Amino acid sequence: MNEAAGPEPIRTLIVDDERQARRILRGLLEADPDIEVVGEAWGADTPGVILETAPDLVLLDVHMPRLDGFDVLAALPPDRVPLVVFVTAYDEHAVRAFEVRAIDYVLKPFTDARLAEALTRAKQALRADDLVRFRAEVQRLLRARAGDEGGANERRPGAGDDDDRLVFQDGSRTYFLDRDEVDWIEAVGSYVRVHAGDVSRLVRGTLAALEDELGEAGFFRIHRSALVNLRKVSELRHHSHGDYLVVLVDGTRLKLSRTRRAAFEASAGLTL
C-alpha cells in the first residue's frame, strides 16, 4: 500500500545582487526539507527569471542595480506575482513592504533563527492561500506609486488607511500584526509594549502617535499610559471611590482615567 504523498516543497527563488548573500541564503534554504531552491537572480533579468521558474516564494533584496525589489514586482503580470520575503540591509523600506503585504521583512545581518521565522510565516501564508490577497495589494501599491511616486515612503509606521495590519519596528526586526490581534498597548518610557494574546513586544514608538493612527480604528486611550482595542473589552467595572476598571476578554484589568470615562463609554457602547 502506497503511503500518501506529502505536501509539495515550496519553490523558492533567491534574488540578491551580492554573491555571498545568495550563498548564505541558499545554504539555509537547502537545509529546510519544505523548501526547494529553484534558482538565483539579480538585476534587470530578475522578472524574466521569476516568470521562467514560477516560484511560490521569492527572497527579494530591495537595493539592486537597475531594478530594485519594488521595480521587480512592478514588472510582473499581476497573476504571476509570488509571495515575497524582503531580505535587505536597509530598513527605510519597511513601510512599503508592509503595504504590499510582504510576508516578512528581514534585515541583514540576520540570524538563522530569524530567517527560519520568516520562512514559517511564508509556509503559513501559502497554506492559508494568501497569494490572491498579496497580489491585489501589490497592484494597489503600484498604482498608487505610479500616481504619486515616493508617496508610500512618506507614510508613518502604524495602521494603513484601508489596511487592517500594524507594523512595528524593533531594532533590526519589523513586526506585522493584524489589528484584531492586539489587545492593548502601554507606554513604557520612549517605547511601547504591544500586548497581543500571549505575545508581548517592546518596540519603538509613542502612544500618542499610535492613538493618532488608531483612534478611528476601534482603539481608545483609557489612560495616559494605555491604549485599548475596544473589540477586546468585555466590561467596565466599578472599582472604588469613583474609579473604574476596563476588563478585557482575557481578564486583564486596566485603570480608566476619570476624565476619559464618559468618552470611553460612548466609544465602547457600554452602559453602567
C-alpha positions in Angstrom: 0.0 0.0 0.0 1.5 3.3 -1.1 1.8 6.0 1.6 0.1 9.3 0.8 2.5 11.8 -0.7 3.5 14.7 1.5 3.0 18.4 0.6 4.9 19.7 -2.4 8.0 21.7 -1.5 7.8 25.4 -1.6 9.5 26.5 -4.8 11.8 29.4 -3.8 13.9 31.9 -5.8 16.8 33.9 -4.3 17.1 37.4 -5.6 20.1 39.4 -4.4 23.0 41.1 -6.2 25.6 40.0 -3.6 27.1 36.6 -4.3 27.9 36.0 -0.6 24.3 36.8 0.4 23.0 34.4 -2.2 25.4 31.7 -1.0 24.3 32.1 2.7 20.6 32.1 1.8 20.9 29.0 -0.4 22.7 27.1 2.4 20.0 27.9 4.9 17.1 27.2 2.5 18.6 23.9 1.3 18.6 22.7 5.0 14.8 23.1 5.1 13.1 20.0 3.8 10.0 22.0 2.9 11.9 24.3 0.6 13.1 23.7 -3.0 15.5 26.3 -4.3 14.7 26.8 -8.0 17.3 29.4 -8.8 19.0 32.7 -8.2 18.7 36.1 -9.9 19.7 39.7 -9.6 19.4 42.9 -11.6 17.4 43.6 -14.8 16.8 39.9 -15.7 15.0 39.1 -12.5 11.4 39.5 -13.7 12.2 37.1 -16.6 13.7 34.5 -14.2 10.6 34.7 -12.0 8.4 34.1 -15.0 10.5 31.2 -16.1 10.9 29.4 -12.8 7.4 30.3 -11.4 8.4 30.2 -7.7 5.9 30.1 -4.9 8.2 32.3 -2.8 10.9 34.9 -3.5 13.5 36.1 -1.1 13.9 39.6 -2.5 16.6 42.2 -1.9 15.5 45.8 -2.2 18.7 47.6 -3.4 19.9 46.1 -6.6 21.4 47.6 -9.8 19.0 48.8 -12.4 15.9 47.3 -10.8 15.1 47.5 -7.1 12.9 45.0 -5.4 9.7 47.1 -5.9 10.6 47.6 -9.6 10.8 43.8 -10.0 7.2 43.4 -8.6 6.0 46.2 -10.9 7.4 44.4 -14.0 5.5 41.2 -13.4 2.0 40.4 -14.7 -0.5 40.6 -11.8 -1.3 36.9 -11.8 2.4 35.9 -11.8 3.5 37.7 -8.6 4.8 35.2 -6.0 4.8 35.6 -2.3 7.7 37.8 -1.1 10.0 37.9 1.9 12.2 41.0 1.7 15.8 40.4 2.8 17.8 43.7 2.8 20.3 45.8 4.8 18.0 48.8 4.6 15.1 49.4 7.0 13.7 52.5 5.4 11.5 50.4 3.1 9.7 48.5 5.8 6.5 50.6 5.4 6.3 50.0 1.7 7.0 46.3 2.2 4.1 46.3 4.8 1.9 48.0 2.3 2.3 45.2 -0.3 1.7 42.7 2.5 5.1 41.2 2.2 5.2 38.0 4.3 8.2 39.4 6.3 11.0 41.9 6.2 14.3 40.5 7.3 17.2 42.9 7.9 20.8 41.9 7.3 22.8 40.7 9.1 20.2 38.2 10.3 20.4 35.0 12.4 19.4 31.5 11.2 16.5 31.7 13.6 15.3 35.0 12.2 15.2 33.6 8.6 13.5 30.4 9.9 10.8 32.6 11.4 10.3 34.3 8.1 10.0 31.0 6.3 7.5 29.8 8.8 5.3 32.9 8.1 5.6 32.1 4.3 4.6 28.5 4.8 1.6 29.6 6.9 0.6 32.1 4.3 0.8 29.6 1.5 -1.3 27.1 3.4 -3.9 29.9 4.0 -3.9 30.7 0.3 -2.9 34.4 0.9 -1.4 34.7 -2.6 -4.6 36.2 -4.2 -4.7 38.9 -1.5 -1.0 39.6 -1.7 -1.2 40.1 -5.5 -4.1 42.5 -5.1 -2.1 44.5 -2.5 0.9 44.7 -4.9 -1.2 46.1 -7.6 -2.8 48.6 -5.3 0.6 49.9 -4.2 2.0 50.0 -7.7 -1.0 52.0 -8.9 -0.6 54.5 -6.1 3.2 54.7 -6.7 2.6 55.5 -10.4 0.2 58.3 -9.5 2.4 59.8 -6.7 6.0 58.5 -6.9 7.5 58.2 -3.5 4.2 58.8 -1.6 4.4 55.4 0.0 7.7 56.4 1.7 6.0 59.4 3.4 3.6 57.2 5.4 4.4 56.6 9.0 4.6 53.1 10.5 1.3 52.1 12.1 -2.1 51.5 10.6 -2.7 51.9 6.9 -5.7 53.9 5.7 -7.5 50.9 4.3 -5.4 48.1 5.8 -6.0 46.0 8.9 -2.4 45.4 9.9 0.1 47.3 12.0 3.8 47.5 11.6 6.2 48.0 14.5 10.0 48.5 14.3 12.2 47.0 17.0 15.9 47.4 16.2 16.7 45.1 13.3 13.3 43.5 13.3 10.0 44.6 11.9 6.8 43.0 13.3 3.4 42.8 11.5 0.2 42.3 13.4 -3.4 42.3 12.5 -5.3 45.0 14.4 -7.6 42.4 15.8 -4.7 40.5 17.3 -3.7 43.5 19.5 -5.4 43.6 23.0 -3.8 46.8 24.3 -0.7 48.9 24.1 1.1 50.6 27.0 3.6 53.4 27.2 7.0 52.4 28.6 9.2 55.4 28.6 10.2 56.2 25.0 8.9 52.7 23.9 5.5 51.0 23.8 4.7 47.5 24.8 2.2 45.7 22.5 0.1 43.0 24.1 -1.4 40.5 21.6 -2.7 37.3 23.2 0.3 35.5 24.8 2.7 37.7 22.9 4.2 40.9 24.4 6.7 43.0 22.4 8.6 46.1 23.5 9.1 48.2 20.4 10.0 51.8 19.3 7.2 54.3 19.2 4.9 56.6 21.2 1.4 56.0 22.5 0.4 59.5 21.2 1.4 58.5 17.6 -0.5 55.2 17.8 -3.5 57.0 19.2 -3.5 59.3 16.2 -3.2 56.3 13.9 -5.7 54.0 15.6 -8.2 56.4 17.1 -10.7 55.8 14.2 -10.0 52.1 14.0 -11.6 51.0 17.3 -8.8 51.8 19.7 -9.3 54.2 22.7 -6.8 55.7 25.1 -8.2 55.0 28.5 -5.3 56.4 30.5 -2.2 58.4 29.6 -0.2 55.1 29.5 -2.8 52.7 28.0 -4.5 52.3 24.6 -7.0 49.5 24.3 -8.7 47.7 21.4 -12.4 48.3 22.1 -13.2 44.9 20.4 -11.3 43.3 23.3 -13.2 45.0 26.1 -15.7 42.8 28.0 -16.9 45.2 30.7 -16.4 48.4 32.6 -16.3 47.6 36.3 -16.7 49.9 39.3 -13.6 49.7 41.4 -13.6 52.1 44.4 -14.2 55.8 45.2 -15.5 56.6 41.8 -12.7 54.7 40.0 -13.4 52.2 37.2 -11.5 49.3 35.6 -11.6 48.3 32.0 -11.7 44.5 31.8 -10.6 42.8 28.6 -11.8 39.4 27.4 -8.6 37.7 28.6 -9.2 39.1 32.1 -6.7 41.9 32.0 -7.8 44.8 34.2 -6.7 48.3 33.3 -7.5 51.6 35.2 -9.8 54.0 33.4 -8.9 57.7 33.8 -11.9 59.6 35.4 -11.6 62.3 32.8 -11.9 59.8 30.0 -14.8 57.8 31.4 -17.7 59.5 29.5 -15.9 59.4 26.2 -14.9 55.8 26.7 -18.5 54.7 27.5 -19.7 56.5 24.3 -16.9 54.9 22.2 -17.3 51.4 23.6 -21.1 51.5 23.7 -21.0 50.4 27.3 -23.5 51.5 30.0 -23.4 51.1 33.7 
